[in-house]
Amino acid sequence: MGVSKSRVEDAAKARLAADIVGYALGTPSADILAEGKGAPDAVFARQVAMYLCYTGFELSLARVAVAFERDRSTVSYACHRIEDRRDEPAFDQWIESLEAMVRQAPPETAVAPHCAQP
């Protein structure tokens, strides 16, 4: 797979993670993916979305950084912040449910049954 194609796929994964987190937190995914820091609720939502890309989609920190147009150190900080909160049982359960959603997403190369050619 070429670099360009993997970047497109990583960006799609970032959008999906942002949509899932946005739905769960009531934060517009556009705010999560926006340039700049944004409001505190958008920052937290972005940290969760980046963490999901790292853990759920198993993207490297560098690939998550490119997908969210952030520095790798920003992604590392976000992942550490979320991981630290996993000591809280309710938060851990919530993150687990979001990770399950991300992991159950069909791969981009999968063809929906109604789209398959006979």
MISEKE-659721 format. One record per residue: residue in three letters; x, y, z of N, C-alpha, C in turn; residue number from 1; chain. Coordinates in Angstrom, 1 decimal, padded with zeros to 4 digits. Layout:
# MISEKE-659721
- ALA  X  Y  Z  X  Y  Z  X  Y  Z  NUM  A .
...
END
This chain:
# MISEKE-659721
- MET  000.8  -001.2  000.0  000.0  000.0  000.0  000.9  001.2  000.0  1  A .
- GLY  000.6  002.2  -000.9  001.4  003.4  -000.9  001.1  004.3  000.3  2  A .
- VAL  002.1  005.2  000.4  002.0  006.2  001.5  000.7  007.0  001.4  3  A .
- SER  000.4  007.4  000.2  -000.8  008.3  000.0  -002.1  007.5  000.4  4  A .
- LYS  -002.2  006.3  000.0  -003.4  005.5  000.3  -003.5  005.3  001.8  5  A .
- SER  -002.4  005.0  002.5  -002.5  004.7  003.9  -002.8  006.0  004.7  6  A .
- ARG  -002.4  007.1  004.2  -002.8  008.4  004.8  -004.2  008.7  004.6  7  A .
- VAL  -004.8  008.3  003.5  -006.2  008.5  003.3  -007.0  007.6  004.2  8  A .
- GLU  -006.6  006.4  004.3  -007.2  005.4  005.2  -007.1  005.8  006.7  9  A .
- ASP  -005.9  006.3  007.1  -005.7  006.8  008.4  -006.6  008.0  008.7  10  A .
- ALA  -006.8  008.9  007.8  -007.7  010.1  007.9  -009.1  009.6  008.1  11  A .
- ALA  -009.5  008.6  007.3  -010.9  008.0  007.4  -011.1  007.4  008.8  12  A .
- LYS  -010.1  006.8  009.3  -010.1  006.2  010.7  -010.2  007.3  011.7  13  A .
- ALA  -009.5  008.4  011.5  -009.6  009.5  012.5  -011.0  010.1  012.4  14  A .
- ARG  -011.6  010.2  011.3  -012.9  010.8  011.2  -013.9  009.9  011.8  15  A .
- LEU  -013.8  008.6  011.7  -014.7  007.6  012.3  -014.6  007.7  013.8  16  A .
- ALA  -013.3  007.7  014.3  -013.1  007.8  015.8  -013.7  009.2  016.3  17  A .
- ALA  -013.5  010.2  015.6  -014.1  011.5  016.0  -015.6  011.5  016.0  18  A .
- ASP  -016.2  010.8  015.0  -017.7  010.7  015.0  -018.2  009.9  016.2  19  A .
- ILE  -017.5  008.8  016.5  -017.9  008.0  017.6  -017.8  008.8  018.9  20  A .
- VAL  -016.7  009.4  019.1  -016.5  010.2  020.3  -017.4  011.4  020.4  21  A .
- GLY  -017.6  012.0  019.2  -018.5  013.2  019.2  -019.9  012.8  019.6  22  A .
- TYR  -020.3  011.6  019.1  -021.7  011.1  019.5  -021.7  010.8  020.9  23  A .
- ALA  -020.7  010.2  021.5  -020.7  009.8  022.9  -020.6  011.0  023.8  24  A .
- LEU  -020.0  012.0  023.4  -019.8  013.2  024.3  -020.7  014.4  023.9  25  A .
- GLY  -021.3  014.3  022.8  -022.1  015.4  022.3  -021.3  016.6  021.8  26  A .
- THR  -020.1  016.3  021.3  -019.2  017.3  020.8  -019.2  017.1  019.3  27  A .
- PRO  -019.4  018.1  018.5  -019.4  018.0  017.0  -018.0  017.5  016.6  28  A .
- SER  -018.1  016.5  015.7  -016.8  015.9  015.2  -016.0  017.0  014.5  29  A .
- ALA  -016.6  018.0  013.9  -015.9  019.1  013.3  -015.0  019.8  014.3  30  A .
- ASP  -015.5  020.0  015.5  -014.7  020.6  016.6  -013.5  019.7  017.0  31  A .
- ILE  -013.8  018.4  017.0  -012.7  017.5  017.3  -011.6  017.5  016.3  32  A .
- LEU  -011.9  017.6  015.0  -011.0  017.6  013.9  -010.4  018.9  013.5  33  A .
- ALA  -011.0  020.0  014.1  -010.6  021.3  013.7  -009.1  021.6  014.0  34  A .
- GLU  -008.6  022.6  013.2  -007.3  023.1  013.5  -007.3  023.9  014.8  35  A .
- GLY  -006.1  024.0  015.4  -006.1  024.7  016.6  -006.5  023.9  017.8  36  A .
- LYS  -006.4  024.5  019.0  -006.7  023.8  020.2  -008.2  023.6  020.4  37  A .
- GLY  -008.9  024.7  020.4  -010.3  024.6  020.6  -010.7  024.7  022.1  38  A .
- ALA  -012.0  024.5  022.3  -012.6  024.6  023.7  -012.2  023.3  024.5  39  A .
- PRO  -012.2  023.4  025.8  -011.8  022.2  026.6  -012.5  020.9  026.3  40  A .
- ASP  -013.8  021.0  026.0  -014.6  019.8  025.6  -014.1  019.2  024.3  41  A .
- ALA  -013.7  020.0  023.4  -013.2  019.5  022.1  -011.8  018.9  022.3  42  A .
- VAL  -011.0  019.5  023.2  -009.7  019.0  023.4  -009.8  017.6  024.0  43  A .
- PHE  -010.6  017.4  025.0  -010.8  016.1  025.7  -011.3  015.1  024.6  44  A .
- ALA  -012.3  015.5  023.8  -012.9  014.6  022.8  -011.8  014.2  021.8  45  A .
- ARG  -011.0  015.2  021.4  -009.9  014.9  020.5  -008.9  013.9  021.1  46  A .
- GLN  -008.6  014.1  022.4  -007.6  013.1  023.1  -008.2  011.7  023.1  47  A .
- VAL  -009.5  011.6  023.3  -010.1  010.3  023.3  -010.1  009.7  021.9  48  A .
- ALA  -010.4  010.5  020.9  -010.4  010.0  019.5  -009.0  009.6  019.1  49  A .
- MET  -008.0  010.3  019.4  -006.6  009.9  019.1  -006.3  008.6  019.8  50  A .
- TYR  -006.7  008.5  021.1  -006.4  007.3  021.8  -007.1  006.1  021.2  51  A .
- LEU  -008.3  006.3  020.7  -009.0  005.2  020.0  -008.3  004.8  018.7  52  A .
- CYS  -007.8  005.7  018.0  -007.0  005.4  016.8  -005.8  004.6  017.1  53  A .
- TYR  -005.1  005.0  018.2  -003.9  004.3  018.6  -004.2  002.9  019.2  54  A .
- THR  -005.3  002.7  020.0  -005.5  001.4  020.6  -006.5  000.6  019.7  55  A .
- GLY  -007.5  001.2  019.2  -008.5  000.4  018.5  -008.1  000.1  017.1  56  A .
- PHE  -007.6  001.1  016.4  -007.1  000.8  015.0  -005.7  000.4  014.9  57  A .
- GLU  -005.0  000.4  016.1  -003.6  000.1  016.2  -002.7  000.9  015.2  58  A .
- LEU  -003.0  002.2  015.1  -002.1  003.0  014.4  -000.9  003.5  015.3  59  A .
- SER  000.2  003.7  014.7  001.3  004.2  015.5  001.0  005.7  015.9  60  A .
- LEU  001.8  006.1  016.9  001.6  007.5  017.3  001.8  008.5  016.2  61  A .
- ALA  002.8  008.2  015.4  003.2  009.0  014.2  002.0  009.1  013.2  62  A .
- ARG  001.4  007.9  012.9  000.3  007.9  012.0  -000.9  008.6  012.5  63  A .
- VAL  -001.2  008.5  013.8  -002.3  009.2  014.4  -002.0  010.7  014.3  64  A .
- ALA  -000.8  011.1  014.6  -000.4  012.5  014.5  -000.7  013.1  013.1  65  A .
- VAL  -000.3  012.3  012.1  -000.6  012.8  010.7  -002.1  012.8  010.4  66  A .
- ALA  -002.8  011.8  010.8  -004.3  011.8  010.6  -005.0  012.9  011.2  67  A .
- PHE  -004.5  013.4  012.4  -005.2  014.5  013.1  -004.5  015.8  012.9  68  A .
- GLU  -003.4  015.8  012.0  -002.7  017.0  011.7  -002.1  017.6  013.0  69  A .
- ARG  -001.5  016.8  013.9  -001.0  017.2  015.1  000.5  016.7  015.2  70  A .
- ASP  001.2  017.2  016.2  002.5  016.7  016.4  002.5  015.4  017.2  71  A .
- ARG  003.5  014.5  016.9  003.5  013.2  017.6  003.5  013.3  019.1  72  A .
- SER  004.2  014.3  019.6  004.2  014.5  021.1  002.9  014.9  021.6  73  A .
- THR  002.0  015.6  020.9  000.7  015.9  021.3  -000.1  014.6  021.4  74  A .
- VAL  000.0  013.7  020.4  -000.7  012.4  020.5  -000.2  011.6  021.6  75  A .
- SER  001.1  011.6  021.9  001.6  010.8  023.0  001.1  011.3  024.3  76  A .
- TYR  001.0  012.6  024.5  000.5  013.3  025.7  -001.0  012.9  025.8  77  A .
- ALA  -001.8  012.9  024.7  -003.2  012.6  024.8  -003.4  011.1  025.2  78  A .
- CYS  -002.6  010.2  024.7  -002.7  008.8  025.0  -002.4  008.6  026.4  79  A .
- HIS  -001.4  009.2  026.9  -001.0  009.1  028.4  -002.1  009.6  029.3  80  A .
- ARG  -002.7  010.7  028.9  -003.8  011.3  029.7  -005.0  010.3  029.8  81  A .
- ILE  -005.4  009.8  028.7  -006.5  008.8  028.6  -006.1  007.5  029.4  82  A .
- GLU  -004.9  007.0  029.1  -004.5  005.8  029.8  -004.5  006.0  031.3  83  A .
- ASP  -004.1  007.1  031.8  -004.0  007.4  033.2  -005.5  007.4  033.8  84  A .
- ARG  -006.4  007.8  033.1  -007.8  007.8  033.6  -008.4  006.5  033.6  85  A .
- ARG  -007.8  005.5  032.9  -008.4  004.2  032.9  -008.3  003.5  034.3  86  A .
- ASP  -007.7  004.1  035.2  -007.7  003.6  036.6  -009.1  003.8  037.2  87  A .
- GLU  -009.9  004.7  036.7  -011.2  004.9  037.2  -012.1  003.9  036.5  88  A .
- PRO  -012.8  003.0  037.3  -013.6  001.9  036.7  -014.7  002.4  035.7  89  A .
- ALA  -015.4  003.4  036.0  -016.4  003.9  035.1  -015.8  004.4  033.8  90  A .
- PHE  -014.8  005.1  033.9  -014.1  005.7  032.7  -013.5  004.5  031.9  91  A .
- ASP  -012.9  003.6  032.5  -012.4  002.4  031.8  -013.4  001.7  031.1  92  A .
- GLN  -014.6  001.5  031.7  -015.7  000.8  031.0  -016.2  001.6  029.8  93  A .
- TRP  -016.3  002.9  030.0  -016.7  003.7  028.9  -015.7  003.7  027.7  94  A .
- ILE  -014.4  003.8  028.0  -013.4  003.7  026.9  -013.5  002.3  026.3  95  A .
- GLU  -013.6  001.3  027.1  -013.7  -000.1  026.5  -014.9  -000.2  025.5  96  A .
- SER  -016.0  000.4  025.8  -017.2  000.4  024.9  -016.8  001.1  023.6  97  A .
- LEU  -016.1  002.2  023.7  -015.8  003.0  022.5  -014.7  002.2  021.7  98  A .
- GLU  -013.8  001.6  022.4  -012.8  000.7  021.7  -013.5  -000.4  020.9  99  A .
- ALA  -014.5  -001.0  021.5  -015.2  -002.1  020.9  -015.9  -001.6  019.6  100  A .
- MET  -016.4  -000.4  019.6  -017.1  000.1  018.4  -016.0  000.3  017.3  101  A .
- VAL  -014.9  000.8  017.7  -013.9  001.1  016.7  -013.4  -000.3  016.1  102  A .
- ARG  -013.1  -001.2  017.0  -012.6  -002.5  016.5  -013.6  -003.3  015.7  103  A .
- GLN  -014.9  -003.0  015.9  -015.9  -003.7  015.1  -016.2  -003.1  013.8  104  A .
- ALA  -015.7  -001.9  013.5  -015.9  -001.2  012.3  -015.3  -002.1  011.1  105  A .
- PRO  -016.1  -002.3  010.1  -015.5  -003.1  009.0  -014.4  -002.4  008.3  106  A .
- PRO  -013.4  -003.2  007.8  -012.3  -002.5  007.1  -012.8  -001.8  005.9  107  A .
- GLU  -012.0  -000.7  005.6  -012.4  000.1  004.4  -012.5  -000.7  003.1  108  A .
- THR  -011.7  -001.8  003.1  -011.7  -002.6  001.8  -012.9  -003.6  001.8  109  A .
- ALA  -013.7  -003.7  002.9  -014.8  -004.6  002.9  -015.9  -004.1  002.0  110  A .
- VAL  -016.6  -004.9  001.3  -017.7  -004.5  000.5  -019.0  -004.9  001.2  111  A .
- ALA  -019.9  -003.9  001.3  -021.2  -004.2  001.9  -021.9  -005.2  001.1  112  A .
- PRO  -022.7  -006.1  001.7  -023.3  -007.2  001.0  -024.3  -006.7  -000.1  113  A .
- HIS  -024.9  -005.6  000.1  -025.8  -005.1  -000.9  -025.1  -004.5  -002.1  114  A .
- CYS  -023.8  -004.3  -002.0  -023.0  -003.6  -003.0  -022.3  -004.7  -003.9  115  A .
- ALA  -022.2  -005.9  -003.4  -021.4  -007.0  -004.1  -022.1  -007.3  -005.4  116  A .
- GLN  -021.2  -007.6  -006.4  -021.7  -008.0  -007.7  -021.9  -009.5  -007.7  117  A .
- PRO  -023.0  -009.9  -008.3  -023.3  -011.4  -008.3  -022.3  -012.1  -009.2  118  A .
END
